[in-house]
Amino acid sequence: MKKVVVLLADGFEEVEAVTSIDFLARAGCEVIKAGVTGSTVTGAHGLEVNTDVHVRECGSTFDAVVVPGGMPGASNIAASQEAVDLIRSVDGSGGIVAAICAAPAVVLAPNGLLDGKRATCYPGFEEAFKNTEFSEERVIIDGKMITSRGPGTAAEFAIAVVRQLVGEQAAADLSSATLQKP
């Protein structure tokens, strides 16, 4: 079973986080909700989510890390050295790093994680991509790095993570079960 950590900080974008958590669980992954700002985090639109563990306690043995966007959620993750260290650890061990919305620009780019990569983010945040090739595509996969635009691309993003992590059949089954457009 693949193990995935989803980083959650106050101000996270609910659609992006919950869709990722749900779709990865449906695909048979063990999903750990890691709180960056507390054991209960509040999304940008008021949804409260209880986390499984604080980011400092979750270790580094993950096959993937998912970084939702939302503001100030992405900024809160970027401000946490523990969260950035965890992302670096997953990246350094060859795991998948997946970020959506503001997170690619606010969390990954300033920490050099997108250097030399092709990536996307929420419109207007691309100015943070100094050493990154920006694209307006809805989901970009560059090696083990997956980036996406925002709430409206959350399902495509989560399915891309499933595809890279669990395989094409799991992604196709999930896409069919959730009535995604082909």
VMD Tcl script that draws the C-alpha trace (Angstrom):
set ca {
  {0.00 0.00 0.00}
  {1.34 3.41 -1.00}
  {1.67 5.94 1.81}
  {0.82 9.60 1.13}
  {1.01 12.62 3.41}
  {-1.27 15.60 2.77}
  {-0.07 18.82 4.41}
  {-2.83 20.93 5.94}
  {-2.44 24.43 7.35}
  {-5.00 27.04 8.33}
  {-6.29 28.70 5.17}
  {-5.99 25.62 2.93}
  {-8.23 25.33 -0.15}
  {-10.87 22.80 0.86}
  {-11.73 21.42 -2.59}
  {-8.09 20.67 -3.37}
  {-7.31 19.02 -0.03}
  {-10.49 16.99 0.42}
  {-10.56 15.80 -3.21}
  {-6.95 14.64 -2.95}
  {-7.55 12.89 0.38}
  {-10.71 11.18 -0.87}
  {-9.41 10.10 -4.28}
  {-6.13 8.74 -2.89}
  {-8.01 6.75 -0.23}
  {-10.40 5.38 -2.88}
  {-7.35 4.23 -4.85}
  {-6.17 2.21 -1.85}
  {-3.48 4.53 -0.53}
  {-2.82 5.10 3.13}
  {-3.43 8.83 3.52}
  {-1.99 10.73 6.48}
  {-3.38 14.21 7.15}
  {-0.48 16.15 8.67}
  {-1.33 19.36 10.49}
  {1.11 22.19 9.99}
  {-0.69 24.78 12.13}
  {-2.45 22.49 14.60}
  {-4.41 19.28 15.15}
  {-7.55 20.90 13.75}
  {-7.08 23.14 10.73}
  {-9.57 25.54 9.23}
  {-9.81 25.96 5.47}
  {-9.99 29.23 3.59}
  {-13.80 28.93 3.54}
  {-14.36 27.75 7.11}
  {-14.28 23.93 6.82}
  {-12.53 22.37 9.82}
  {-10.52 19.17 9.39}
  {-8.99 17.08 12.16}
  {-5.49 15.93 11.29}
  {-3.91 12.56 12.05}
  {-0.55 13.87 13.21}
  {1.45 17.08 13.47}
  {3.92 17.50 10.63}
  {6.87 17.30 13.05}
  {5.75 13.82 14.16}
  {5.03 12.13 10.86}
  {8.51 10.97 9.86}
  {9.69 10.78 6.28}
  {8.71 7.39 4.88}
  {6.18 8.50 2.28}
  {5.72 7.61 -1.36}
  {4.16 11.03 -2.03}
  {3.39 14.38 -0.47}
  {0.41 16.51 -1.50}
  {0.51 20.27 -0.90}
  {-2.89 21.96 -1.31}
  {-3.07 25.64 -2.12}
  {-5.35 28.30 -0.75}
  {-4.29 31.43 1.01}
  {-2.98 31.83 3.56}
  {-2.70 28.01 3.68}
  {0.16 27.83 1.18}
  {1.99 30.65 2.98}
  {1.52 28.86 6.31}
  {3.06 25.69 4.85}
  {5.94 27.67 3.34}
  {6.61 29.26 6.74}
  {7.00 25.84 8.38}
  {10.56 24.53 8.14}
  {9.24 21.12 9.25}
  {6.82 21.03 6.30}
  {9.49 22.17 3.82}
  {11.93 19.58 5.21}
  {9.30 16.85 4.78}
  {8.68 17.88 1.16}
  {12.44 17.87 0.50}
  {12.72 14.44 2.11}
  {10.00 12.93 -0.11}
  {11.55 14.58 -3.17}
  {15.06 13.44 -2.23}
  {13.94 9.83 -1.78}
  {12.38 9.76 -5.26}
  {8.80 10.16 -4.10}
  {6.10 12.19 -5.78}
  {5.70 15.85 -4.85}
  {2.27 17.15 -5.86}
  {1.23 20.78 -5.36}
  {-1.81 22.68 -6.57}
  {-3.06 26.27 -6.79}
  {-0.78 28.75 -4.99}
  {1.39 25.98 -3.47}
  {3.73 25.44 -6.45}
  {4.61 29.15 -6.46}
  {4.47 29.87 -2.73}
  {5.92 26.62 -1.31}
  {7.90 24.78 -3.99}
  {9.46 27.51 -6.17}
  {11.02 29.60 -3.37}
  {12.66 26.43 -2.03}
  {14.20 25.51 -5.39}
  {12.04 22.43 -5.83}
  {10.81 23.55 -9.26}
  {14.18 24.65 -10.63}
  {14.58 23.37 -14.18}
  {11.05 21.94 -14.19}
  {7.89 22.67 -16.12}
  {5.02 23.61 -13.80}
  {1.76 25.47 -13.39}
  {-0.06 27.28 -10.58}
  {-3.02 29.51 -9.81}
  {-3.22 32.49 -12.23}
  {-1.17 35.45 -11.03}
  {1.25 33.43 -8.90}
  {3.49 32.41 -11.81}
  {5.75 35.43 -11.23}
  {7.41 33.35 -8.49}
  {8.69 30.92 -11.13}
  {12.22 32.28 -11.63}
  {13.90 29.05 -12.77}
  {10.76 27.22 -13.85}
  {9.03 26.93 -17.22}
  {5.44 28.08 -16.60}
  {2.53 26.55 -18.50}
  {-1.20 27.28 -18.36}
  {-2.02 23.56 -18.70}
  {-4.42 22.28 -16.06}
  {-2.09 19.58 -14.73}
  {1.65 19.25 -15.41}
  {3.70 16.15 -14.69}
  {7.47 16.65 -14.87}
  {9.21 13.55 -13.60}
  {8.00 12.99 -10.03}
  {6.67 16.57 -9.73}
  {2.94 17.18 -10.30}
  {1.47 20.70 -10.32}
  {-2.01 21.97 -11.07}
  {-3.97 25.23 -11.41}
  {-6.61 25.33 -8.66}
  {-9.96 24.16 -7.28}
  {-11.47 23.51 -10.72}
  {-8.63 21.11 -11.54}
  {-8.61 19.25 -8.22}
  {-10.10 16.00 -9.59}
  {-7.70 15.91 -12.55}
  {-4.82 16.65 -10.17}
  {-5.78 13.88 -7.74}
  {-6.23 11.39 -10.58}
  {-2.78 12.33 -11.94}
  {-1.29 11.61 -8.51}
  {-3.10 8.26 -8.40}
  {-1.88 7.43 -11.92}
  {1.76 8.14 -11.01}
  {1.55 6.42 -7.64}
  {-0.74 3.42 -8.14}
  {-0.97 2.99 -11.91}
  {-3.08 3.57 -14.98}
  {-5.79 1.03 -14.11}
  {-6.38 2.57 -10.67}
  {-6.62 6.02 -12.26}
  {-9.04 4.77 -14.94}
  {-11.21 3.01 -12.34}
  {-11.27 6.11 -10.14}
  {-12.06 8.37 -13.07}
  {-14.95 6.13 -14.11}
  {-16.31 5.73 -10.57}
  {-16.34 9.49 -10.02}
  {-17.84 10.25 -13.43}
  {-14.90 12.31 -14.75}
  {-14.92 13.38 -18.36}
  {-12.68 11.18 -20.53}
}
mol new
graphics top color blue
foreach p $ca { graphics top sphere $p radius 0.5 }
foreach p [lrange $ca 0 end-1] q [lrange $ca 1 end] { graphics top cylinder $p $q radius 0.2 }
display resetview
